[in-house]
Amino acid sequence: MVVKSLSVKRYELKYPINFLQYMNISNTLKKVLLEDKHNGTTGYLVRSVYFDTYSDTDFYEKLNGIEYRKKIRLRTYSPDLPTVKLELKRKIGDNQEKKSLIISQEDAKELINLNYDVLNKYESETASMFYNIMKFNGLRPVVQVEYRRKAFIHPMNNIRVTLDNDIKSSETHFNMFSYSPILAPVEDYYFALLEIKYNNFLFKWITDLIGVYDLARQSYSKYMVSRGLFERYMA
C-alpha cells in the first residue's frame, strides 16, 4: 500500500487567553497573517483519541515533569473524512517533533478496538514504528478530546498561530466518528488557548503583537486536563 507519512520538528509556545483576548487576537491575526481556509466564523473541528499504556506511562511522565516524553493519538477534522492521522508527538522542552501516518477511517476504528495488526498493511518505517510502539507497549485509548480551532499562517519558518476554544473531552467514549459524541467541557469557565508554532525563529513583529496582551506563557496540555477524572480518582 502506498503510504503517506510526515515528520516535522518545531518549537511550540502556549498562552491561555480569555474571551475578549480571543476576539481581539483573532481580529488582529486576520490582518497580518494568512487565514486557514477552513476557519469560517467559529473555527474548524479538531477531534483526537489519545492512547497510553495500561500503567499510564505517558500520563505520569507528563505529571512528573519528565523532559523527554511522547504521546500517540488519532486525529480527524470531520466524522465524514475517509482518512485519519495517526500521530506521535515527542517533546523536549519547547522543541517538538511530530511523525504522522495517514490511515483509513476503518483502520483507525480497528486501532481503537486494539487491533494493531492493521498497521502492517502500510509499508513504511513510520508504520512499523507505530506498530512496534502500540503492539509491544499494549497501548489502549484513554481519552477523546475535541475543540474548535482557528489557524493563521506565515510561510516563512513554517509559522502557525492557532486559537483553540470549546475544549471538551471524554475518558469513556472513544467513538471519534460519532456525530453526537458524549463530551464534557474541560474547564468550568470560558477558556481558550493561543499556540505559536515555528521552525528556526519567530519574527519579532509577531511577538510584539502578542506582547500587547501581556499573556502568561504556560505548559498547558489538553491531554492532561482532559484526563481530569483519572487524575482525580486514580492517579
For each residue, the residues with C-beta under 8 A, 3 or more apart:
1: 121 122 123
2:
3: 101 102 122 123 124 126 127
4: 101 102
5: 99 100 101 102 124 126 127
6: 98 99 100
7: 97 98 99 100 126
8: 97 98 99 100 158
9: 95 96 97 98 199
10: 95 96 98 158 197 198 199
11: 94 95 96 197 198 199 202
12: 91 94 96 195 196 197
13: 94 195 196 197 217
14: 193 194 195 196 217 218 219 220
15: 193 194 195 196 210 215 216 217 218
16: 191 192 193 194 215 216 218 220
17: 21 22 25 163 192 193 194 213 215
18: 21 22 190 191 192
19: 22 23 190 192
20: 23 24
21: 17 18 24 25 192 194 213 215
22: 17 18 19 25 26 163 165 192
23: 19 20 26 27
24: 20 21 27 28 213
25: 17 21 22 28 29 163 194 210 213
26: 22 23 29 30 150 163
27: 23 24 30 31
28: 24 25 31 32 209
29: 25 26 32 33 35 150 152 161 163 209
30: 26 27 33 35 152
31: 27 28
32: 28 29 205 206 209
33: 29 30 152 153 154 159 161
34: 152 153 154 155
35: 29 30 39 150 151 152 153
36: 39 44 150 151 152 153
37:
38: 44 77 151
39: 35 36 43 44 150 151
40: 43 44
41:
42: 148
43: 39 40 148 149 150 163 164 165
44: 36 38 39 40 77 148 149 150
45: 77 78 146 148 149
46: 75 77 146 147 148 149 164
47: 75 76 77 79 144 145 146 176 181
48: 73 74 75 76 144 145 146 176
49: 73 74 112 141 143 144 145 174 176
50: 71 72 73 141 142 143 144 145 223 226
51: 72 73 74 111 134 139 140 141 142
52: 56 57 58 59 139 140 142
53: 56 57 58 137 138 139 140
54: 138 140
55: 60
56: 52 53 59 60 142 230 235
57: 52 53 60 61 137
58: 52 53 61 62 69 70 71 72
59: 52 56 62 63 142 224 227 230 231 235
60: 55 56 57 63 64 235
61: 57 58 64 66 69
62: 58 59 65 66 69 221 223 224
63: 59 60 224 231 235
64: 60 61
65: 62
66: 61 62 69
67: 92 93
68: 90 91 92
69: 58 61 62 66 90 91
70: 58 88 89 90 91
71: 50 58 88 89 223
72: 50 51 58 86 87 88 89 130 133 134 139
73: 48 49 50 51 86 87 89
74: 48 49 51 84 85 86 87 108 111 112 176
75: 46 47 48 84 85 87
76: 47 48 79 81 84 85 105 108 176 177
77: 38 44 45 46 47 81
78: 45 81
79: 47 76 176 177 178 179
80:
81: 76 77 78 84 105
82: 104 105
83: 102 103 104 105
84: 74 75 76 81 102 103 104 105 107 108
85: 74 75 76 100 101 102 103
86: 72 73 74 100 101 102 103 108 111 130
87: 72 73 74 75 98 99 100 101
88: 70 71 72 98 99 100 129 130 133
89: 70 71 72 73 96 97 98
90: 68 69 70 96 97 98
91: 12 68 69 70 95 96 97
92: 67 68 95
93: 67
94: 11 12 13
95: 9 10 11 91 92
96: 9 10 11 12 89 90 91 197
97: 7 8 9 89 90 91
98: 6 7 8 9 10 87 88 89 90
99: 5 6 7 8 87 88 126 129
100: 5 6 7 8 85 86 87 88 126
101: 3 4 5 85 86 87 122 124 126 127 130
102: 3 4 5 83 84 85 86
103: 83 84 85 86 107 108 111 118 119 122
104: 82 83 84 107 108
105: 76 81 82 83 84 108 109 177
106: 109 110
107: 84 103 104 110 111 118 119 121
108: 74 76 84 86 103 104 105 111 112 176 177
109: 105 106 112 113 177
110: 106 107 113 115 118
111: 51 74 86 103 107 108 114 115 116 118 119 134
112: 49 74 108 109 141 174 175 176
113: 109 110
114: 111 140
115: 110 111 118
116: 111 119 131 134 135
117: 120 131 135
118: 103 107 110 111 115 121
119: 103 107 111 116 122 127 128 130 131 134
120: 117 127 131
121: 1 107 118
122: 1 3 101 103 119 126 127
123: 1 3 127
124: 3 5 101 127 128
125: 128 129
126: 3 5 7 99 100 101 122 129 130
127: 3 5 101 119 120 122 123 124 130 131
128: 119 124 125 131 132
129: 88 99 125 126 132 133
130: 72 86 88 101 119 126 127 133 134
131: 116 117 119 120 127 128 134 135
132: 128 129 135 136
133: 72 88 129 130 136 137 139
134: 51 72 111 116 119 130 131 137 139
135: 116 117 131 132 138
136: 132 133
137: 53 57 133 134
138: 53 54 135
139: 51 52 53 72 133 134
140: 51 52 53 54 114
141: 49 50 51 112 144 174
142: 50 51 52 56 59 171 227 230
143: 49 50 169 170 171 223 226 227 230
144: 47 48 49 50 141 169 170 173 174 175 176 181 183 226
145: 47 48 49 50 167 168 169 186 222 223 226
146: 45 46 47 48 166 167 168 169 181 183
147: 46 164 165 166 167 168 222
148: 42 43 44 45 46 164 165 166
149: 43 44 45 46 162 163 164
150: 26 29 35 36 39 43 44 162 163
151: 35 36 38 39 160 161 162 163
152: 29 30 33 34 35 36 160 161 162
153: 33 34 35 36 159 160 161
154: 33 34 157 159 203 206
155: 34 158 159
156: 159 203
157: 154 198 199 200 201 202 203
158: 8 10 155 197 198 199
159: 33 153 154 155 156 196 197 198 199 202 203 206
160: 151 152 153 196 197 198
161: 29 33 151 152 153 194 195 196 197 206
162: 149 150 151 152 194 195 197
163: 17 22 25 26 29 43 149 150 151 192 193 194
164: 43 46 147 148 149 167 192 193 195 222
165: 22 43 147 148 190 191 192 193
166: 146 147 148 185
167: 145 146 147 164 185 186 187 191 193 222 225 226
168: 145 146 147 183 184 185 186
169: 143 144 145 146 183 184 186 222 225 226 227
170: 143 144 173 174 181 182 183 184
171: 142 143 226 227 229 230
172: 182
173: 144 170 178 181 182 183
174: 49 112 141 144 170
175: 112 144 178 181
176: 47 48 49 74 76 79 108 112 144 181
177: 76 79 105 108 109
178: 79 173 175 181
179: 79
180:
181: 47 144 146 170 173 175 176 178
182: 170 172 173
183: 144 146 168 169 170 173
184: 168 169 170
185: 166 167 168 188
186: 145 167 168 169 191 222 225 226 228
187: 167 190 191 225
188: 185
189:
190: 18 19 165 187
191: 16 18 165 167 186 187
192: 16 17 18 19 21 22 163 164 165
193: 14 15 16 17 163 164 165 167 220 222
194: 14 15 16 17 21 25 161 162 163 210 215
195: 12 13 14 15 161 162 164
196: 12 13 14 15 159 160 161 202 206 210
197: 10 11 12 13 96 158 159 160 161 162
198: 10 11 157 158 159 160 201 202
199: 9 10 11 157 158 159
200: 157
201: 157 198
202: 11 157 159 196 198 206 207
203: 154 156 157 159 206 207
204: 207 208
205: 32 208 209
206: 32 154 159 161 196 202 203 209 210
207: 202 203 204 210 211
208: 204 205 211 212
209: 28 29 32 205 206 212
210: 15 25 194 196 206 207 213 215
211: 207 208 214 215
212: 208 209
213: 17 21 24 25 210
214: 211
215: 15 16 17 21 194 210 211
216: 15 16
217: 13 14 15
218: 14 15 16
219: 14
220: 14 16 193 225
221: 62 224 225
222: 145 147 164 167 169 186 193 225 226
223: 50 62 71 143 145 226 227
224: 59 62 63 221 227 231
225: 167 169 186 187 220 221 222 228
226: 50 143 144 145 167 169 171 186 222 223
227: 59 142 143 169 171 223 224 230 231
228: 186 225 231 232
229: 171 232 233
230: 56 59 142 143 171 227 233 234 235
231: 59 63 224 227 228 234 235
232: 228 229 235
233: 229 230
234: 230 231
235: 56 59 60 63 230 231 232
